[in-house]
Every structure is written in C-alpha cells, then in structure tokens.
C-alpha cells in the first residue's frame, strides 16, 4: 500500500510523503499545523459498557486505506457514507505493513470523525517504528481528537518474519503498556479464536499472550475472522472462565465475497474454513454473485447465533464494500433507519 512517486518531507510531521499523498496531508491539516475542533468522542470501552447496560449489541466496521485515488474516492464518497447510514457505533482504519499507509490512515480516521461525527479507531503497530516515533504518532492522533487506538504487533513490509526495530517493541503487549503511559487512550487489541498463525506452541499459549496484553492495559478485544462459532465460544470460555478476563471479546465477521479471495485470506491469517463451508464454496466456484449472496446468508446465521449467545457486538471486516454488510445488518434488524 505504497505510492510510487517522488517524495517530499512534511516539516510539520517529519514524515516523508509522496506527491499523491500531499492531498491526504492537506485534508488532515498537517501541512498547516491545523488543529480540528469537534465534539469530544467517547471511549470505545464506554460504548460497550453503555450498550451492555441497554442490552444492545455494538456494531462496528473495519476499513483499510486504498492503494489508488479511485479507491480513495470510492471509500470516502460511497462506501463509508453508505455504511454510516446504518448508524454503527464505531469504525476502525487499518495501518499498512511497516506504517506504509500512516498518513492515509489518519486522514480516513479524521474524515470519519470530523465530517460524519462517528467514533473512529486508528490502528498502529510495532513494525518499523521506534518508541519515540510512536510517541510522536500518538500525539498526532490525539491532536485530531482521536481517543481510540488498536495496538497491534503488525506485519513486516513484504511479509516474512517479524523483526524488532532497534528502539522499538517486540510484542504488542509492550506497545499497549507504552500507550497507556503516554496518554489516556482507549486501547483495543487483536484476539485469535483459533490461535495466531505464528504461535507454534498452540492456541492456549496464544491466549495467554492475549491475557498479557489485557493485563498491560487493553480495554477490549477484536477477534480475527472465523467461520465456526464453536471456536469463538471456546476462546471466550477459556479467557473468561480460566484466565479471568473481563473486557469485551468482540467477534470479527467477514461476509464472503468470492471463493478465491477468502481462500487467499485464510491461507494468510490461518483461519480455518470448515468442511461444509468449503464444499459449498467449491460448488459455487467462480460465480462471485452467487458466492456473495451465500456469504450474506452465512454471515447472517453466524451473527444471529453469536448475538443469541451473548456476544457484545459484531466487528465487520467490510473489505471497503458496503453491500454485503448492509444486507447482513438489515437481516439482523440492526440497520437503524
């Protein structure tokens, strides 16, 4: 997710940026040192507490920074407005490998909060960043009126094994602890119902690592996508009953759009496609329209079961598309008029 063009240096942030990304910085107001004035946004932890008290689920969406200007326009002018019509509780924006989309991530987060009045969460990672660079980034995030972050270890640029940046962090639990000491942010972290693909010791060990992140100061957990709710229930039971976790454990759901795409995603993240689901996808083949309709049905059934069982809400991996997520929410009667 990188621009290929000549770079200039933004004297306000100190970060290099491409000519294409100058539009991003101008909208953010970084180049002019502009500080936005907007109503204060609530902490995500308070949103979950209020919805729990009201007996209602929290609905949230994830977006990623597009690679092209056309993608920017589609996300900012079409997808986000369409999804925000359903009245979600918050949205989050991912952070490219090695911080490659840092400015665009902040631009989208700022746009969601400032233009649409919706709570937004900025992702940040340990990859290719020192403690002081992260401290500076947190200052920029807070200057935008953003109070909520998702702390991740992150993926190295180009893939491969994670390598610690000198002067940086090795584990996301260290990043959480650092953020907690810098400012009063609400901090989310990632959880893996089937265990993290890189944790060779197995899911129970990975879940202990998650407990370490929570003990370091995490306020809630957003899970990786999964397709068998039994995995999520085992994950929650172990963390809550055996490890004493009290924070919200929020299931992450992805409405499948194509067979090839979801096979690629699951191969990368280690999520399992159950045999019956795999057989159905195989039968539908390359008919993406049919797969999309089936994906809506499957995600609806997953969400209905999760919410009946008491999940605190649903975190939708939208893939920067609105159609399937809106359909699922309407099926669940969660798309507010």
N, C-alpha and C positions, 0 to 999 in steps of 0.2 A: 504494500500500500504506500508506494513512494512515488513522488513526482520525478520526472526526468527532465531537468532543465537547469539553467544556470542558477546559482544560489546567491542570495544577499543576506546580510545579517540585520536582524531586528535589534536596534540598540536598546529597546525597552526591555525585551526578554533575554537578549543574549543568544537566542536560538537561531540557527540557520534556517532559512526557508526559501522555497522556490518562488519564481515569479508567479506561478499559478497559485501558490498558497498565500500570496500577499492579499488577495481578495478575502481569504479567511481571516487574516490578521486585522484587516481594515474593519471587517464586520464586528470582530471582537472588541475593537477599540484599543488593541495593544499598541499600535503604532503611535497613537496619540496619547497613550497613557490614560485613556478614558476609563473611568470607574462607573459602572452601571448602577442606577438607583432603581430598585424594585422592591416589592413587598417581601418581607422575610419568608423564606421557605422552611417548612417543618423538617425535622429529622425523620428519616425512614423508620427508625425504631418507634417513634411516636405514632406514625401512621399505622404500623402493625398493632400497637397497643390499643389505639382507638378503634380500629376495625374489629379486633378481637373482642373488645368490650361490647361492641354493637352486634356481634355475631355475624359479621360480614367478611368475605374474603378480600384480600388485597390483590388487585390486578396490575401487572407491570409488564413493560416491554423492553426488549434489548434491540439497539440499532448498532450498526458498525459504520465507520467513515468510508464513503465510497472512494473508488480509485479515480474516477473521472468527473469532469464538471457536469456532464449529463447525469451521472449518478447523483451528484450533489443536488441538482435541481429536482430530480425525481423524489429523493428522500425528503428534502426540505419543503418542497411545494406541493407534493402529492401524498406520499406515504405517511409522514408524520401528521399532517392535518387530518387525514382520513382516520388514522388510529386514535387521535386525540378526541375525535367526536364520540368515541365510546366511553369517555371520561375515566381513563385509567388513574391509578393512584400515583405512579411514578414511572419514569423511563430511565434507562441507562445507555451509555455510549461506550463502546469498546475502545481499546488502545492498541494500535498496531504493534507488531513484533518489533522489539527494540525501541519503542517510542516513535515509530515512523509516522504515526498519524497524530502526534501530540497536539499540534495547533488545531487541526480539523476536529479532533475530539472535543476540545474546549469550545470551539465555535458552535458545534451542534448542541452541546450541553447548554451553552449560553442562549442560543436561539430558542430552545425548548422552554427555558425558564423565563426569559425576558419577553419573547413575543407571544408565547402561548400560556404563560402563567402556570406551567406544570413543573412539579418537582423533578429534577434530573440528577443522575448519579454519574460522576466521572470515574472511569476505570483508570488505574495506574499500576505499574508493575515494577519489579526489581531489575528488569533487564536493561543493560547499558546505561545505568544511572547510578551516580554516587549519592550518598546521603544528602549532601549539600544541594545537588541538583533536584532531588526530590523535595527538599525543604523549599526551594525556590518555586517549584511547580505547585506545591500546596499553597503557597502564598498567592500565586496567580489564580488558582481555583477559588480560594476564599474571596479574592478581590472581585470575582464575578458574582458573588452572592451564593456560591455553591457550597452547601454544608454537608454533602453526602458523597462518599467515595467508595469504590470497590477495590480492595487491595489484593493483588494477585502476584504470584511469582513471575508469571509471564512466559512467553515463547521467544526463544532467540531468533534473530533475523535469519531467514533461510533454513530454519529448522535445526536439527541436531540437538546435542545435549546442552543443558543449561550450564553456563559458566558464570561464576561470580565476578562482578565488576569490582576492581580494586576500589575500596572506599564505599562499596555498596552493601547489599544484603544477599544472603544465601537463601533464606527462607521467607515466605510471606508472613509468617508469624513475627519475624523481626520487623518487617515493614509495618505491620499492624501496630506493634508496640511503639515504633518510631512516630507514626502518625498520631497516636494517642497522646504522645508527649509534646507534639508541636502545636496542636490547636484542638478545639472542641468540634471535631468532625464526627458524624455518624459513619461507622465503618462496616461495610459488608465484606464477606469473603466467599470463596467458592467451596462447594462440597461435592463429593463424588459418590453417589449411591452404590456404584459398582467398584469403587476404589480408583485412584488415579492411575492412569496407564503407566506412569513412570515409577510407581511404588511396587517394586518387585516382591516385597515382603507380604503383600496381600492387603485386602481391604480393611481388615481390623487394625492393622498398623497405620494405614492411611487415615482411618477415622480418628485414631489417637492424635495424629498430626493436626487434624481439624480441631480437636479439643484444645490443642495448644494454641491455635490461632484465636479461638474464642476466649481462652484464658488471658491472652495478650490484650484483649480489648475489643474483639469483634462483636457487633451488635445483632447481626443476622447472617444467615447463610443462604446463598442462591445455589441450587444444585445444577450440575451438568445435566444435559438432556438424557432421558432414559425412556424405554418403551414398555417395561414391565413394572407395574406399580409395586409388585412384591419386593423389588429391590429397594425402592424408596421406603417402604414400611419397615424393612429390616434395618435399614440405615437409621431411621428415626428411633426405632426401639432401642437399638444399641447405644446411640448417643444419649438419648434421654434417660433410659432406664439404667444403663450400666455406667455411663460416663457423667451423668448428672447435668447434661446440657439443658439450658432453659431458654435460649434465644430461638427465634423463629427459624425453622428449617423449611425453606420455600422450594417446592418442586419446579424445575425448569422443563418446559414442554415445547417441542417443536412440531408444528403441523408439517408433515412431509409434503414436499412439492414435486420431487422426482425420485425415481428409484436409484439412478446413478449418483445423484447428489447425496442422498442420505447414506449410501454405501461408502462414499468417499469421506463424509463427515465422521461416521462411526469408526472407520479404519484409523482416522487421525486421532480421535479422542478416546477410543477404547470402549465406547458404549456398545452394548450387545443388541442385536436385532433378533427377537425371539423367533423360533422356527415358524410359527403360524403367520407372523407378520412377514417374514422373509418369503414364504411361499406365496402370499398374496401379492407382494411386490413383484415377484418373479412372473406371476400370471399376468399382471398388468403391463409388464415390460416397459417399453419406451413411450407409452401413452401417458404423457405428463398431465393432460387434462383429467384423465381417469384417476391417476395417482393423487393428484391434488384433491379431488373430491373424496377419495378414500382417506387421504391424510386428515381432512377436516373431520370425517366421521370417527377416525381412530383417536385423534386428539380430543374430540368432544367426549368420547367414552372414558378416556384416561382422566380428564379433568373432572367429570361427574363423579367418578369413583374416588378420586383424591379429595375432593371437597366434602363428599359424604363422610369420609374417614377423618375429617378434621384438619386437613392441610390449611395453613394460614393464608394461602392465596395461590396464584399461579403466576410464574415468570415466563413470558412467552419469548422464545427466540424467533423473531419476526423475519429474519433474513432480509430486512428492509423492504418487505412486502406487506400490504395491508389486507388483501382479500381473504386469505385463509383465517387469519387471526380474528378479523371482524366476524366472519361466519361462525367460528367456534364460540365467540363471546355471545353472539345472538342465540345460538343453540343453548347456551348455558343461562340465557336471560340475564347476562351480566353487562351487556352493552347498554349503557344508560341512554335514554332518549335525549 
